[in-house]
Amino acid sequence: MKLDGIDIDGTLKELESTLASEKDLSPSLKSMIGILILIVKLLTNRMGLNSSNSSKPPSSDPNRLKTTRKKSEKKPGGQKGHIGTTLKQIEEPDDIEVIQIDRRSIPRGHYKELAPEIRQVFDIDISRNVIEYQAQVLQNENGKQFVAPFPNDVTKAVQYGKTLKAHAVYMSLYQLLPYKRVEEYFTEQLQIPISQGSLFNFNKEAFKNLAGFEQIAKDKLASSKIVHADETGINIQSKRRWLHCASNPLWTYFFPHEKRGTEAMDEMNIIPRFKGILCHDHWKPYYRYDGCLHALCNAHHLRELTSAHEQDKQEWAGMMKTLLEEINVAAHEAGNSLSKENAETYRKKYRLLLKNAEKECPPPDETQRTGKRGRIKRSKARNLLERLINYENDVLRFMENPDVPFTNNQGENDIRMTKVQQKISGCFRSQEGSEIFCRVRGYLSTCRKHGVSSSHAMEMLFEKKLPDFI
């Protein structure tokens, strides 16, 4: 690595060589200098990390460039069969304004009126809609009064309507606006005063109405062919907690818990019942569940291989990255599943490359062991190499099974918006708040996967209905 024209790696190697040949230095001074060299190495390695060789997000890359891609033969713009979103005229507009010709501006004569030329302007009318229910009251000759019954959901002299509640929850839990901003929106745009406490109660009501959905989603995922699993750190009352996600192309389930491992997964009760293929990023607790097959995320492998190649100068890592990308392209062109012959050809290349990598990145020397028990510490490159060797079937499962994707992007995409929520709000104020967020977000994500818009899904929820697919 070079910084301001200085070859840091070369300088450190030269310093280490000089230090090893220097005999007049005391052991304590040598040890101290060795520690300083180690610190410099760690810091320079960190400086070389970016989104292509680590789990850092692309937004953290300094002066990041757009990734290059192969030039497509397709023309720019929407392709054939693409459903566009062009604004089109409608047959029944809400208002019609007729524009008359000023007869003084045209020559005199007799004119026949033809069909008008039409132009439409799509706009919005943000307004308050107050419905007043006036129940008839009758009194008989004895003074007894009879009052017409109000609708079942009209229980107070003044209350908020279902559509308003649905809109408020949509803005809070889908658009991720803080309570204060939602409160300002209703007050300033609609002249409807709503407290932050009321907004929380609306979210809580949505949470209760979704009790049935939660169990259905868990059962659907547990019985599906493939599940994508992921977890991410969240803050609840300024304490580190974990948000677990289990999902597939049709269903999403979120679960907050104080633990990251199997204790949370057991309580979640999806993976313990799952018999299909579990796609994840090699978080070891997932392998505690042997009732299912496993598929590893190769997006993680590509980043780790890039890091090993660029920072640790491991040539095998660059070649393995190229091979995995080649297999992915071949599988995609073959309909997401290679023939047995082609798969075996690639498997042999994979094994041969890793066999040669053993020479470039050998295991640690057992003679350097300081204790009798335990595993000698390995470098990151060596750990990656051993994983690719020991979990070959899980790494390459995508090339023969059309249901298995190359990456765990489904799980990572589903969980991504929770990170946006954390950036906006910082943390959840309570465990209850995190549970409300997870259940409602899981419902909205699932609805969108089935083609139901989030706003419509919320309106149905406050009518105490669920979409047909559920």
Secondary structure as a PSIPRED ss2 file (coil, helix, strand):
# PSIPRED VFORMAT (PSIPRED V4.0)

   1 M C   1.000  0.000  0.000
   2 K E   0.000  0.000  1.000
   3 L E   0.000  0.000  1.000
   4 D C   1.000  0.000  0.000
   5 G C   1.000  0.000  0.000
   6 I E   0.000  0.000  1.000
   7 D E   0.000  0.000  1.000
   8 I H   0.000  1.000  0.000
   9 D H   0.000  1.000  0.000
  10 G H   0.000  1.000  0.000
  11 T H   0.000  1.000  0.000
  12 L H   0.000  1.000  0.000
  13 K H   0.000  1.000  0.000
  14 E H   0.000  1.000  0.000
  15 L H   0.000  1.000  0.000
  16 E H   0.000  1.000  0.000
  17 S H   0.000  1.000  0.000
  18 T H   0.000  1.000  0.000
  19 L H   0.000  1.000  0.000
  20 A H   0.000  1.000  0.000
  21 S H   0.000  1.000  0.000
  22 E C   1.000  0.000  0.000
  23 K C   1.000  0.000  0.000
  24 D C   1.000  0.000  0.000
  25 L C   1.000  0.000  0.000
  26 S C   1.000  0.000  0.000
  27 P H   0.000  1.000  0.000
  28 S H   0.000  1.000  0.000
  29 L H   0.000  1.000  0.000
  30 K H   0.000  1.000  0.000
  31 S H   0.000  1.000  0.000
  32 M H   0.000  1.000  0.000
  33 I H   0.000  1.000  0.000
  34 G H   0.000  1.000  0.000
  35 I H   0.000  1.000  0.000
  36 L H   0.000  1.000  0.000
  37 I H   0.000  1.000  0.000
  38 L H   0.000  1.000  0.000
  39 I H   0.000  1.000  0.000
  40 V H   0.000  1.000  0.000
  41 K H   0.000  1.000  0.000
  42 L H   0.000  1.000  0.000
  43 L H   0.000  1.000  0.000
  44 T H   0.000  1.000  0.000
  45 N H   0.000  1.000  0.000
  46 R H   0.000  1.000  0.000
  47 M H   0.000  1.000  0.000
  48 G C   1.000  0.000  0.000
  49 L C   1.000  0.000  0.000
  50 N C   1.000  0.000  0.000
  51 S C   1.000  0.000  0.000
  52 S C   1.000  0.000  0.000
  53 N C   1.000  0.000  0.000
  54 S C   1.000  0.000  0.000
  55 S C   1.000  0.000  0.000
  56 K C   1.000  0.000  0.000
  57 P C   1.000  0.000  0.000
  58 P H   0.000  1.000  0.000
  59 S H   0.000  1.000  0.000
  60 S H   0.000  1.000  0.000
  61 D C   1.000  0.000  0.000
  62 P C   1.000  0.000  0.000
  63 N C   1.000  0.000  0.000
  64 R C   1.000  0.000  0.000
  65 L C   1.000  0.000  0.000
  66 K C   1.000  0.000  0.000
  67 T C   1.000  0.000  0.000
  68 T C   1.000  0.000  0.000
  69 R C   1.000  0.000  0.000
  70 K C   1.000  0.000  0.000
  71 K C   1.000  0.000  0.000
  72 S C   1.000  0.000  0.000
  73 E C   1.000  0.000  0.000
  74 K C   1.000  0.000  0.000
  75 K C   1.000  0.000  0.000
  76 P C   1.000  0.000  0.000
  77 G C   1.000  0.000  0.000
  78 G C   1.000  0.000  0.000
  79 Q C   1.000  0.000  0.000
  80 K C   1.000  0.000  0.000
  81 G C   1.000  0.000  0.000
  82 H C   1.000  0.000  0.000
  83 I C   1.000  0.000  0.000
  84 G C   1.000  0.000  0.000
  85 T C   1.000  0.000  0.000
  86 T C   1.000  0.000  0.000
  87 L C   1.000  0.000  0.000
  88 K C   1.000  0.000  0.000
  89 Q C   1.000  0.000  0.000
  90 I C   1.000  0.000  0.000
  91 E C   1.000  0.000  0.000
  92 E C   1.000  0.000  0.000
  93 P C   1.000  0.000  0.000
  94 D C   1.000  0.000  0.000
  95 D C   1.000  0.000  0.000
  96 I C   1.000  0.000  0.000
  97 E C   1.000  0.000  0.000
  98 V C   1.000  0.000  0.000
  99 I C   1.000  0.000  0.000
 100 Q C   1.000  0.000  0.000
 101 I C   1.000  0.000  0.000
 102 D C   1.000  0.000  0.000
 103 R H   0.000  1.000  0.000
 104 R H   0.000  1.000  0.000
 105 S H   0.000  1.000  0.000
 106 I C   1.000  0.000  0.000
 107 P C   1.000  0.000  0.000
 108 R C   1.000  0.000  0.000
 109 G C   1.000  0.000  0.000
 110 H C   1.000  0.000  0.000
 111 Y C   1.000  0.000  0.000
 112 K C   1.000  0.000  0.000
 113 E C   1.000  0.000  0.000
 114 L C   1.000  0.000  0.000
 115 A C   1.000  0.000  0.000
 116 P C   1.000  0.000  0.000
 117 E C   1.000  0.000  0.000
 118 I C   1.000  0.000  0.000
 119 R C   1.000  0.000  0.000
 120 Q C   1.000  0.000  0.000
 121 V C   1.000  0.000  0.000
 122 F C   1.000  0.000  0.000
 123 D C   1.000  0.000  0.000
 124 I C   1.000  0.000  0.000
 125 D C   1.000  0.000  0.000
 126 I C   1.000  0.000  0.000
 127 S C   1.000  0.000  0.000
 128 R C   1.000  0.000  0.000
 129 N C   1.000  0.000  0.000
 130 V C   1.000  0.000  0.000
 131 I C   1.000  0.000  0.000
 132 E C   1.000  0.000  0.000
 133 Y C   1.000  0.000  0.000
 134 Q C   1.000  0.000  0.000
 135 A C   1.000  0.000  0.000
 136 Q C   1.000  0.000  0.000
 137 V E   0.000  0.000  1.000
 138 L E   0.000  0.000  1.000
 139 Q E   0.000  0.000  1.000
 140 N C   1.000  0.000  0.000
 141 E C   1.000  0.000  0.000
 142 N C   1.000  0.000  0.000
 143 G C   1.000  0.000  0.000
 144 K C   1.000  0.000  0.000
 145 Q E   0.000  0.000  1.000
 146 F E   0.000  0.000  1.000
 147 V E   0.000  0.000  1.000
 148 A C   1.000  0.000  0.000
 149 P C   1.000  0.000  0.000
 150 F C   1.000  0.000  0.000
 151 P C   1.000  0.000  0.000
 152 N C   1.000  0.000  0.000
 153 D C   1.000  0.000  0.000
 154 V C   1.000  0.000  0.000
 155 T C   1.000  0.000  0.000
 156 K C   1.000  0.000  0.000
 157 A C   1.000  0.000  0.000
 158 V C   1.000  0.000  0.000
 159 Q C   1.000  0.000  0.000
 160 Y C   1.000  0.000  0.000
 161 G C   1.000  0.000  0.000
 162 K H   0.000  1.000  0.000
 163 T H   0.000  1.000  0.000
 164 L H   0.000  1.000  0.000
 165 K H   0.000  1.000  0.000
 166 A H   0.000  1.000  0.000
 167 H H   0.000  1.000  0.000
 168 A H   0.000  1.000  0.000
 169 V H   0.000  1.000  0.000
 170 Y H   0.000  1.000  0.000
 171 M H   0.000  1.000  0.000
 172 S H   0.000  1.000  0.000
 173 L H   0.000  1.000  0.000
 174 Y H   0.000  1.000  0.000
 175 Q C   1.000  0.000  0.000
 176 L C   1.000  0.000  0.000
 177 L C   1.000  0.000  0.000
 178 P C   1.000  0.000  0.000
 179 Y H   0.000  1.000  0.000
 180 K H   0.000  1.000  0.000
 181 R H   0.000  1.000  0.000
 182 V H   0.000  1.000  0.000
 183 E H   0.000  1.000  0.000
 184 E H   0.000  1.000  0.000
 185 Y H   0.000  1.000  0.000
 186 F H   0.000  1.000  0.000
 187 T H   0.000  1.000  0.000
 188 E H   0.000  1.000  0.000
 189 Q H   0.000  1.000  0.000
 190 L H   0.000  1.000  0.000
 191 Q C   1.000  0.000  0.000
 192 I C   1.000  0.000  0.000
 193 P C   1.000  0.000  0.000
 194 I C   1.000  0.000  0.000
 195 S C   1.000  0.000  0.000
 196 Q H   0.000  1.000  0.000
 197 G H   0.000  1.000  0.000
 198 S H   0.000  1.000  0.000
 199 L H   0.000  1.000  0.000
 200 F H   0.000  1.000  0.000
 201 N H   0.000  1.000  0.000
 202 F H   0.000  1.000  0.000
 203 N H   0.000  1.000  0.000
 204 K H   0.000  1.000  0.000
 205 E H   0.000  1.000  0.000
 206 A H   0.000  1.000  0.000
 207 F H   0.000  1.000  0.000
 208 K H   0.000  1.000  0.000
 209 N H   0.000  1.000  0.000
 210 L C   1.000  0.000  0.000
 211 A H   0.000  1.000  0.000
 212 G H   0.000  1.000  0.000
 213 F H   0.000  1.000  0.000
 214 E H   0.000  1.000  0.000
 215 Q H   0.000  1.000  0.000
 216 I H   0.000  1.000  0.000
 217 A H   0.000  1.000  0.000
 218 K H   0.000  1.000  0.000
 219 D H   0.000  1.000  0.000
 220 K H   0.000  1.000  0.000
 221 L H   0.000  1.000  0.000
 222 A H   0.000  1.000  0.000
 223 S C   1.000  0.000  0.000
 224 S C   1.000  0.000  0.000
 225 K C   1.000  0.000  0.000
 226 I E   0.000  0.000  1.000
 227 V E   0.000  0.000  1.000
 228 H E   0.000  0.000  1.000
 229 A E   0.000  0.000  1.000
 230 D E   0.000  0.000  1.000
 231 E E   0.000  0.000  1.000
 232 T E   0.000  0.000  1.000
 233 G E   0.000  0.000  1.000
 234 I E   0.000  0.000  1.000
 235 N E   0.000  0.000  1.000
 236 I E   0.000  0.000  1.000
 237 Q C   1.000  0.000  0.000
 238 S C   1.000  0.000  0.000
 239 K E   0.000  0.000  1.000
 240 R E   0.000  0.000  1.000
 241 R E   0.000  0.000  1.000
 242 W E   0.000  0.000  1.000
 243 L E   0.000  0.000  1.000
 244 H E   0.000  0.000  1.000
 245 C E   0.000  0.000  1.000
 246 A E   0.000  0.000  1.000
 247 S E   0.000  0.000  1.000
 248 N C   1.000  0.000  0.000
 249 P C   1.000  0.000  0.000
 250 L C   1.000  0.000  0.000
 251 W C   1.000  0.000  0.000
 252 T E   0.000  0.000  1.000
 253 Y E   0.000  0.000  1.000
 254 F E   0.000  0.000  1.000
 255 F E   0.000  0.000  1.000
 256 P E   0.000  0.000  1.000
 257 H E   0.000  0.000  1.000
 258 E C   1.000  0.000  0.000
 259 K C   1.000  0.000  0.000
 260 R C   1.000  0.000  0.000
 261 G C   1.000  0.000  0.000
 262 T H   0.000  1.000  0.000
 263 E H   0.000  1.000  0.000
 264 A H   0.000  1.000  0.000
 265 M H   0.000  1.000  0.000
 266 D H   0.000  1.000  0.000
 267 E H   0.000  1.000  0.000
 268 M H   0.000  1.000  0.000
 269 N C   1.000  0.000  0.000
 270 I C   1.000  0.000  0.000
 271 I H   0.000  1.000  0.000
 272 P H   0.000  1.000  0.000
 273 R H   0.000  1.000  0.000
 274 F C   1.000  0.000  0.000
 275 K C   1.000  0.000  0.000
 276 G C   1.000  0.000  0.000
 277 I E   0.000  0.000  1.000
 278 L E   0.000  0.000  1.000
 279 C E   0.000  0.000  1.000
 280 H E   0.000  0.000  1.000
 281 D C   1.000  0.000  0.000
 282 H C   1.000  0.000  0.000
 283 W C   1.000  0.000  0.000
 284 K H   0.000  1.000  0.000
 285 P H   0.000  1.000  0.000
 286 Y H   0.000  1.000  0.000
 287 Y H   0.000  1.000  0.000
 288 R H   0.000  1.000  0.000
 289 Y C   1.000  0.000  0.000
 290 D C   1.000  0.000  0.000
 291 G C   1.000  0.000  0.000
 292 C C   1.000  0.000  0.000
 293 L E   0.000  0.000  1.000
 294 H E   0.000  0.000  1.000
 295 A E   0.000  0.000  1.000
 296 L E   0.000  0.000  1.000
 297 C C   1.000  0.000  0.000
 298 N H   0.000  1.000  0.000
 299 A H   0.000  1.000  0.000
 300 H H   0.000  1.000  0.000
 301 H H   0.000  1.000  0.000
 302 L H   0.000  1.000  0.000
 303 R H   0.000  1.000  0.000
 304 E H   0.000  1.000  0.000
 305 L H   0.000  1.000  0.000
 306 T H   0.000  1.000  0.000
 307 S H   0.000  1.000  0.000
 308 A H   0.000  1.000  0.000
 309 H H   0.000  1.000  0.000
 310 E H   0.000  1.000  0.000
 311 Q C   1.000  0.000  0.000
 312 D C   1.000  0.000  0.000
 313 K C   1.000  0.000  0.000
 314 Q C   1.000  0.000  0.000
 315 E H   0.000  1.000  0.000
 316 W H   0.000  1.000  0.000
 317 A H   0.000  1.000  0.000
 318 G H   0.000  1.000  0.000
 319 M H   0.000  1.000  0.000
 320 M H   0.000  1.000  0.000
 321 K H   0.000  1.000  0.000
 322 T H   0.000  1.000  0.000
 323 L H   0.000  1.000  0.000
 324 L H   0.000  1.000  0.000
 325 E H   0.000  1.000  0.000
 326 E H   0.000  1.000  0.000
 327 I H   0.000  1.000  0.000
 328 N H   0.000  1.000  0.000
 329 V H   0.000  1.000  0.000
 330 A H   0.000  1.000  0.000
 331 A H   0.000  1.000  0.000
 332 H H   0.000  1.000  0.000
 333 E H   0.000  1.000  0.000
 334 A C   1.000  0.000  0.000
 335 G C   1.000  0.000  0.000
 336 N C   1.000  0.000  0.000
 337 S C   1.000  0.000  0.000
 338 L C   1.000  0.000  0.000
 339 S C   1.000  0.000  0.000
 340 K H   0.000  1.000  0.000
 341 E H   0.000  1.000  0.000
 342 N H   0.000  1.000  0.000
 343 A H   0.000  1.000  0.000
 344 E H   0.000  1.000  0.000
 345 T H   0.000  1.000  0.000
 346 Y H   0.000  1.000  0.000
 347 R H   0.000  1.000  0.000
 348 K H   0.000  1.000  0.000
 349 K H   0.000  1.000  0.000
 350 Y H   0.000  1.000  0.000
 351 R H   0.000  1.000  0.000
 352 L H   0.000  1.000  0.000
 353 L H   0.000  1.000  0.000
 354 L H   0.000  1.000  0.000
 355 K H   0.000  1.000  0.000
 356 N H   0.000  1.000  0.000
 357 A H   0.000  1.000  0.000
 358 E H   0.000  1.000  0.000
 359 K H   0.000  1.000  0.000
 360 E H   0.000  1.000  0.000
 361 C C   1.000  0.000  0.000
 362 P C   1.000  0.000  0.000
 363 P C   1.000  0.000  0.000
 364 P C   1.000  0.000  0.000
 365 D C   1.000  0.000  0.000
 366 E H   0.000  1.000  0.000
 367 T H   0.000  1.000  0.000
 368 Q H   0.000  1.000  0.000
 369 R C   1.000  0.000  0.000
 370 T C   1.000  0.000  0.000
 371 G C   1.000  0.000  0.000
 372 K C   1.000  0.000  0.000
 373 R C   1.000  0.000  0.000
 374 G C   1.000  0.000  0.000
 375 R C   1.000  0.000  0.000
 376 I C   1.000  0.000  0.000
 377 K C   1.000  0.000  0.000
 378 R C   1.000  0.000  0.000
 379 S C   1.000  0.000  0.000
 380 K H   0.000  1.000  0.000
 381 A H   0.000  1.000  0.000
 382 R H   0.000  1.000  0.000
 383 N H   0.000  1.000  0.000
 384 L H   0.000  1.000  0.000
 385 L H   0.000  1.000  0.000
 386 E H   0.000  1.000  0.000
 387 R H   0.000  1.000  0.000
 388 L H   0.000  1.000  0.000
 389 I H   0.000  1.000  0.000
 390 N H   0.000  1.000  0.000
 391 Y C   1.000  0.000  0.000
 392 E H   0.000  1.000  0.000
 393 N H   0.000  1.000  0.000
 394 D H   0.000  1.000  0.000
 395 V H   0.000  1.000  0.000
 396 L H   0.000  1.000  0.000
 397 R H   0.000  1.000  0.000
 398 F H   0.000  1.000  0.000
 399 M H   0.000  1.000  0.000
 400 E C   1.000  0.000  0.000
 401 N C   1.000  0.000  0.000
 402 P C   1.000  0.000  0.000
 403 D C   1.000  0.000  0.000
 404 V C   1.000  0.000  0.000
 405 P C   1.000  0.000  0.000
 406 F C   1.000  0.000  0.000
 407 T C   1.000  0.000  0.000
 408 N C   1.000  0.000  0.000
 409 N H   0.000  1.000  0.000
 410 Q H   0.000  1.000  0.000
 411 G H   0.000  1.000  0.000
 412 E H   0.000  1.000  0.000
 413 N H   0.000  1.000  0.000
 414 D H   0.000  1.000  0.000
 415 I H   0.000  1.000  0.000
 416 R H   0.000  1.000  0.000
 417 M H   0.000  1.000  0.000
 418 T H   0.000  1.000  0.000
 419 K H   0.000  1.000  0.000
 420 V H   0.000  1.000  0.000
 421 Q H   0.000  1.000  0.000
 422 Q H   0.000  1.000  0.000
 423 K H   0.000  1.000  0.000
 424 I H   0.000  1.000  0.000
 425 S H   0.000  1.000  0.000
 426 G C   1.000  0.000  0.000
 427 C C   1.000  0.000  0.000
 428 F E   0.000  0.000  1.000
 429 R C   1.000  0.000  0.000
 430 S C   1.000  0.000  0.000
 431 Q H   0.000  1.000  0.000
 432 E H   0.000  1.000  0.000
 433 G H   0.000  1.000  0.000
 434 S H   0.000  1.000  0.000
 435 E H   0.000  1.000  0.000
 436 I H   0.000  1.000  0.000
 437 F H   0.000  1.000  0.000
 438 C H   0.000  1.000  0.000
 439 R H   0.000  1.000  0.000
 440 V H   0.000  1.000  0.000
 441 R H   0.000  1.000  0.000
 442 G H   0.000  1.000  0.000
 443 Y H   0.000  1.000  0.000
 444 L H   0.000  1.000  0.000
 445 S H   0.000  1.000  0.000
 446 T H   0.000  1.000  0.000
 447 C H   0.000  1.000  0.000
 448 R H   0.000  1.000  0.000
 449 K H   0.000  1.000  0.000
 450 H C   1.000  0.000  0.000
 451 G C   1.000  0.000  0.000
 452 V C   1.000  0.000  0.000
 453 S C   1.000  0.000  0.000
 454 S H   0.000  1.000  0.000
 455 S H   0.000  1.000  0.000
 456 H H   0.000  1.000  0.000
 457 A H   0.000  1.000  0.000
 458 M H   0.000  1.000  0.000
 459 E H   0.000  1.000  0.000
 460 M H   0.000  1.000  0.000
 461 L H   0.000  1.000  0.000
 462 F H   0.000  1.000  0.000
 463 E C   1.000  0.000  0.000
 464 K C   1.000  0.000  0.000
 465 K C   1.000  0.000  0.000
 466 L C   1.000  0.000  0.000
 467 P C   1.000  0.000  0.000
 468 D C   1.000  0.000  0.000
 469 F C   1.000  0.000  0.000
 470 I C   1.000  0.000  0.000
